[in-house]
Amino acid sequence: MKKILFIAIALCTLGVATSQVALKNKTYRNKNKDRFSIKDNVVYYDAKPLAKYQTKSYSLDNGELTEEYNLLMIENKIDNKQVIGDLIDFISERHQGAEVEVEINAEGSDFKL
């Protein structure tokens, strides 16, 4: 009986610790989203132009209509690639789960093809 109680307490403790780590990561991501803003068709990051909307399209994915947005990075010299992930999250949340693609001009970019 003591073994079962010990295992139950250990699992409960592990579950609480895991959920706290997940909440900390979510808080970081939400803080980062506050750094984005949009004016006309340009997305700004810390008040600097980062990307612009290029296209909005629709496609059928397994019979379901899918909304898609395509953005082009204005600034292709980015030190932190996480900004691109955060940009995708921000746009996807703004357009309620739409698929988002970000294009980066390879010429003069830090991203080699």
N, C-alpha and C positions, 0 to 999 in steps of 0.2 A: 504494500500500500504506500509506503514511504517513497519507493522508487517511482511510482506513478505520479504522486504529488510533486516530487522533484522534477520529473520530466515535464509535467504540465506548467510548473512555474518557469522552467527554463524556456519552453516554447513561447510562453506569454511574454517573457522579457525580451526574447529575440524578436518577436513580432512588433513590440513597441519600439525597439531600437531601429528596426528596419523602416517603420513608418516615419520616424523622426528624421532619418536620413532623406527619405523621399520628400518630406515637407521642406527640408532645408534646400534641396535642389530646386523645387518648384518656386520657392521664394526668390532664389537667385534669378531664375528665368523670368519671373514676373517683374522683378526690378529692372532687368535689362529691357523688357518690352516698353517700359516707361520712357526709354531714351529715344524711341522712334516717334516720328510724327509724319503726317502727309499733307502736302499742299499741292493742289492741282493733281498732276500725275507723277509727282516726285516724292519719294520716300526719303526722309531725313533721319540721320542718326546723330544725336547730340547737336542738332541744328545745322548739320552739314549735309549736303546732298549725297545720297548713297546709291540709290537705284531709281529707275523710272519704269512705270508700267509700259509694257510694249503691246501685249495682246491679252484679250480675254476670249476664251474659246470654250466650246462644249464638246463632249464626246460621250459615246456610249461605252460603259465599262461593265461587262457582263449584264447587259440589258438595262443598266441604270444610267441616267443622265448625270454626267460629271462636269462640274464647272472647273475651269482651269485658268490660272493667271500666269503670265510670263513676264518677268522683270529683267531688265538689263542693268548691270552694275555700272554706275557712272564712274565710280572710283575703283580701279582694279588693283590698287596697291593696298592690300588689307593685311595688317599684322596678325589679327586674331580671326581665324576661320570660324570661330563660334558665332561671330556677328552674322555670318551668312545663315547659319542655322536659326539664330534668333529672328532674323528677318523673315525667314520662311514661316516660323511659328507665328509671328506677328501678323503677317498677311493672311495666313490660313485662319487664324482666329478672327480677324477682321471680316473675312468673307465666309464665316461659318463653315469651316472644314473643307474649303475648296482646295484642290491640288495646286501647288505653287512650284514654279520652276524659276531658277535664277541663272541668267547667262552672264558669263564673264568674258570680256574681250581678252584673248590670250596675248595679243600684241602688247609688249611692255608690262605684262602682268607678272605677279609672283607665282602664278599658277601655270606650270609648264604642262603642255599637252604631250 
